[in-house]
Amino acid sequence: MNKKTYLDEKFWVEKQGNLSKIGLTKGALQQFDHIDWIELPKIGKILEKGSTAVVVESSKAAIDIEAPLSGTVREVNTALESSPRLLEEAPEETWLYVVEE
């Protein structure tokens, strides 16, 4: 069983070997009204911790979400591209992307 850890009260990380599934916490999503659009990183992109990984747009603002870990993006949650509100409905179950450290 994979165990979630929480970073900076904004992210949850579910680690399996050298792969980490990244998601946002409910608390991090409180800054948004309704999520209208989300831009996920491209598979193969190398992320540095603190660099922009995801852009989330709501009726309030567009916000850059930084990468909590460095690594190469191996998978993205494509369901969010057509249904970005899934993130609001179940933030603790809805992941953004998987990075290989």
C-alpha positions, -999 to +999 in steps of 0.1 A: +000+000+000+013+035-009+013+061+018+005+097+012+028+124+026+020+161+027+043+189+017+039+226+027+001+220+034-004+224-004+006+191-019+001+154-013+027+129-026+021+092-030+055+075-036+061+041-052+097+034-058+113+063-077+078+075-089+058+101-071+022+109-078+015+146-070-018+162-060-032+193-044-047+193-009-082+207-002-066+236+016-045+245-014-077+246-035-094+271-012-078+300-032-099+291-062-136+297-067-145+272-095-117+257-116-123+264-152-091+252-168-059+234-160-026+231-179-006+200-170+031+195-177+041+176-208+053+140-204+091+140-205+094+175-191+121+179-164+108+199-134+129+215-109+115+219-074+099+253-071+095+258-109+060+261-125+045+226-130+008+233-135-014+264-142-048+265-127-074+290-139-106+299-120-131+327-121-108+345-095-074+341-111-049+320-130-022+307-106+010+289-113+015+258-091+051+250-084+066+216-084+071+202-049+098+178-062+124+177-089+122+150-116+109+140-150+072+139-157+062+103-166+024+105-166-004+132-164-040+129-154-056+136-188-091+134-172-084+168-158-080+184-192-117+178-201-130+178-165-109+202-144-135+204-116-127+168-106-099+184-086-125+204-066-148+174-061-122+150-048-088+167-042-074+139-020-080+113-047-074+134-079-037+135-089-021+159-113+010+141-126+036+115-118+073+124-116+103+101-116+129+114-092 
